[in-house]
Amino acid sequence: MSKTLNNFSSIREKVSHGKITVDLTTSISKLSLRNPTVLASGILGSSYSLLKRVEDAGAGALTTKTITRDPREGYVNPVFVDLGYGYLNAIGLRNPGAEEFSKELSRATKNIQIPIITSIGGSKFEEFIFVAEKMLEAGCDALELNLSCPHVDGYGLDVGLDAKLTCEIIKQLKSVSSKPIFAKISLHQSQKNLLEKYINAGLDGITAINALKGLAISIEALSPILSNVIGGLSGPCIKPVALAIVYEIHREFPDIPIIGVGGIQSPEDAIEMILVGASAVGIGSAIVRKDLKIFMEIIDGIERFLLDNGFKSVKELIGYINRR
C-alpha cells in the first residue's frame, strides 16, 4: 500500500484559518510525513497494536524498537530510573527477534498509513544484514541502524565507532534495497570525518542523538541502581547536547535529512530542534509523563507558532538559524 500524503486526511497536514494555510508536512529522504513528529525507537514500538496506537495519536512516522537477529530478554530489574531531570535506562535491547517481529511488522505495514522505520541492531555484519532482509521483506519503509546504544557490549556504540564495519553494512544494504537507510548516532559519532564516511557509503539520513552513557548510585544501598550498572541517559537534560549536535550536522551536511531526538517534551522543544536543522523530531521519553497526547500537543503547538509568526510551512523553519 502506498503511503503518500493523500492518505493523511485524518490528521490535518494543512490547517486553514480563514485565508491562512499552514503546511505541517515534511520529508526525510524518500519518506513523506504528514507532520514532523516521529515515534523514537525504544518506546511502544514492539508490536502492531502499539504502533497503531501511536499512528492514531497523530504521529507523522513510527520507529520500532531495535530488532536483533535472535530474541533478547534484556536485563533484569531495575532497568529504569526517573532522575527528576531526565531518565536513566538499561533495558538491554529487549525484543522478540527478527523472525517473530517480522510477523508484527507485516501486519503493521498492511494496516498503518504512515511511514514505518525499523530500527535494527547486531554485533556483526551478518546479523545486521539478516535482520534488515527480514524487515524489508515485511514491508518496512526505511531502516534505522542502531549505532549508538550505550549499554550493551558488542552492539550499538561498539559497532558505530567501527567506521569500516558500519560502511560495509550501509553499502550492502544500499545494494539490495532502494529503501532509505538512516543511522542513529550518539554524540561520539558526530565528528565530521566519521559522518562523511557513512554518507559516502550511501547513508540517506541521520537520527541524532541516542541516549548518553550514564550511571546512578543509591547511597542508601551503597551500590548502583541499575542492574547493568551503566545505562542510557535521556530526557530534558540531554536536549542542549542534542541541539548542538543537530546544529553542527546540518551546518556541515545541509542536504542530509535529520531526525532530531533528545529531550523533546513540548512544542517549544520541537521547534528549537527544527530551527537547528531537524526535518522531523523524535519523541520518546516524553511519553512516560504525558502519554500519547504529547503528539497532538506538539503538532498543535507547531501549528500555532507558524501562524503567530507568519510562516506558511514547517519546512521554512528547518535549519533557520543556520541561514541567518
N, C-alpha and C positions, 0 to 999 in steps of 0.2 A: 504494500500500500504506500503510495507516495505521500510524503509528509511535507507539504508545501504550505505557504501562508494561507492558501484558500481553505485549509482545514481548521483555521483557528478562530472562527467567528464566535465560539463560545466564551472565550476570554478576549476582550477587546484588544486589538493591536493598534487601532486608530480610534482615538477618542475625539468626538466632535463636541465643541462647546460654542454654540452659535456659529460664527463663521471661522472659528479657530479649530484646526485639526491637529492633533498631536499623534505622531507616529512612534510607537514603542518598539517596533520590530528592529531586530539586529541580526547579524550573521557571524558565524565562526567557521571560517573556511567554507566548505560546501553546505553547512547546516544553516537553515533559516529558522530563526526563533521568533515567536510571537511577542516576546518581551525579553529583557536581558537577565532574567533570573534563572539560575541553574541549580538543581539539587547537587550538592557536593558529594563526592564519593565518601562512603563510610556511614552515611545516615539514611536509613529507610530504603536502602537500595538492594535488598536481598531477595525480594520476591515480586511477582507480578502484582499482587494486591497492594503492596506498599508503594510500588512505583505508580500504580493507577491513582492512589490517594493523592500523591504529590501532583500528578497531572491535573486532577480535579481541583486542587488547591490553587492552581493558576501558574505553576512554573513554566518557564519557556523551554526548558530542556531538562533531562534527567541524567545523572551519572550513577551507575550501580556501585555497590560495594566492590572492592578489589577481589577478583576471582583468580584463584590459582588452579593449577592442574589437578591436584588432589585436595580433598576436603581438609579443612583445618579447624580444629576445635578452639584454637586460640588459647589465651592464658586463663588461669583460674582467677576468681575474685580475690581481692578487689582489683578492678580494671579501670575504674573511673573515679576522679576526684574533682569536685567543684571547689575551686580555689577562691571564689569570690570575684576575682579579676580575670578569670579565664578558667580553662579546663585542662586537666591532665588525664590522658587515657592511654592504656596499653591493652587493646583488645586482642592483638596478635594475629591480625588478618583473618579473623574467623569468617569462614564462608563454606558453602556446600560443595565446592569443587566444580570444575568445568562441565563435567557430564550432567550433573544434576541441575546446575543453574541454567544450562542451555535450554532446558525444558521450560523454565520460568521465563526466560528471555524470549523464547519463541512465541509464547503466548502474549507477552507484553508487546512485541513488535507487530503483532497482528491486531491488537486492540487499542494501542496507545498512539495518539496522533502527533505527539511532539517528539523531537529527536531523542534517541536513547544512546548515550555514550557509555560504553562498557569499560570499566577500569580493570586492567589485567596486571597480574604480578607473577613473578617467578624468580628463581635463584640462578637460572642459566638460560642460554639461548633457546634450547629445545622446549623448555617449559613455556616461555612466552609465545613461541610460535604455535604450540599445541593449543593453548588457551585461546589465542587470537583466532585460529581457524574455527574452533568451536563456536565462538561468539559471532563471527562473521556468517557462519552457516545458519545461525539462529536469527540473523537479520538485523544486528545492531547497526546504528547509523554512523558510528565512529568508535575508535579505540582510544583509551587513555592509558598510557604506560605509567604504572606506579614506580617512579624512580626515586622516591623520597620518603617512604615510611621510615621513621627514625628508630623504631624499637623492635624490629625483627631481624636477627642476624642473617646475613646472606641474601636478604631481599631488599626492596626499596632503595634506600640510600646507598647501600653497598653496591647495588647494580648501577645506579645512576651516576656514581662517581667513576665508573669504569667506562670512559668515553668510547673505547674501541668496541666493547660488547654492546653498548647502547646503540651505536651507529649501525652495527651489524643487524641488530633487531629491527631498527627502523627501515633499513634498506630492504631486508627480506619481506617485511610486511607491505612495503610500497610496491614490491614486485609482484605480489599475489592479489592485491586488492586496490581498488580506487577509493575506498572509504578513507576519510581523514584520520590521520594519526596525530594524537596530542601527547604531550609529556607533562606529567605532574611533577613539578620540581620543588626543591626546598631552597632556602637562601644559599646553601652550599653549592648549588649548581647554577647560580645566577651570573657567574662570570661570563663575560662576552665571548671569550675564546672557546669555552665549553658549549655554550648555546649555539655558537656558529657551526660547530661540528655537527650538532644534532640537526640543525636546519639544512646544512649542506647534504646531509644524509637523506633528507626528504620530509622532515617533520613539518606538519601543517599548522600546528598551534601549540600554545603553552598554557598550562594551568599553574598559576603561582599565587600563593605558596602552600605547601603542605605544613603540617604541624612541626614545631621546633622541638628538638630533644630537650626533655626536662625531667626533673626529679622532685618528689615531695616527701618530706620527712615528718613522722609523728614523734614529737619529743616525749610524749607520754609513754609510747611503746619503745622508744629508742631504736626505731627502725624505719625503713622506707614504707610508704603507704601502699604503693602498687606492688602486686605480687611479682611483677617483672622488674621492679626497681626503677628502670628507665621507661618513660612514656613520651607521648607527643603532646606538646603544649599548644592549645588552640584558644579561640575566643577573642574578646576585645583587646587583650594585652598584646596580641601579635599584629594588630591592624597597622600600626605605624611601620612595622617591618615590611608587611605585605605591600603597603602603598609605595614604599621606597623601591622595592624590587620591581613591581609592575611599572612604575615610572621609568626606571632605568632600562628595562627590557624594551618598552615601547619607544624610548628615545633611540636606542641602538638598532632596533629591528621594527620600524613602524609598519611594515607590511605583514607582520606575523600577528594573527589574532590571539588575544589573551583572555582567558577566564580568570578574573581576579578573585582570589579566595583568601580569607583570613580576617576574622573578626567582624564580618558583616552582620550587624544586629538591627539596623534601622535603614530607612530610606536615605538618610544623610550619609551613612557609611557607604551605601551602594553608589551614590552619586560621586562621592570622593574617589571611589575605585574606578569609576568610568572616566572621570576627569583626568586621572593619571595615565589612562591608556587601555583599560579593560573594555573589551567589546561586550562582555557579559560578566555577571558576578555570581560566584558560587556561594550558596547558603548552606551552612552545616550546623554549627553549634547553637545558633540562634533558635533552632527548632526545639532544643532542650527546654528553653524557657518560655517560648512563645507559641509552640506547636506550629501547625501548618499555616495558621493565619498570617505568619510572617511574610509569606509570598505576596498576598494581596496588599498587605501593609506597605511593602517596599514598592510594588507596582504602582499603587495609588500615590505614594509619595513622590516617585519619579515623575509621574504624570503632572502632579501639582507644581513641581519645580519647573518643568518645561513650560507650562502655561504661565506661571508667575514671572518667568524670566525671558519670555519671548522666543523660546526655541520651538521649532516645529517637529523635530525628530531627536530621538535619543542618540542617533549617530552623530549629531552635531557636538555632543559632549565628549565623545571618545578622544582621549588624549588632548583635551582642550588646553591644559596648562603647558603642554609641550609646544603649542602653536603660538603662545603669547610672545 
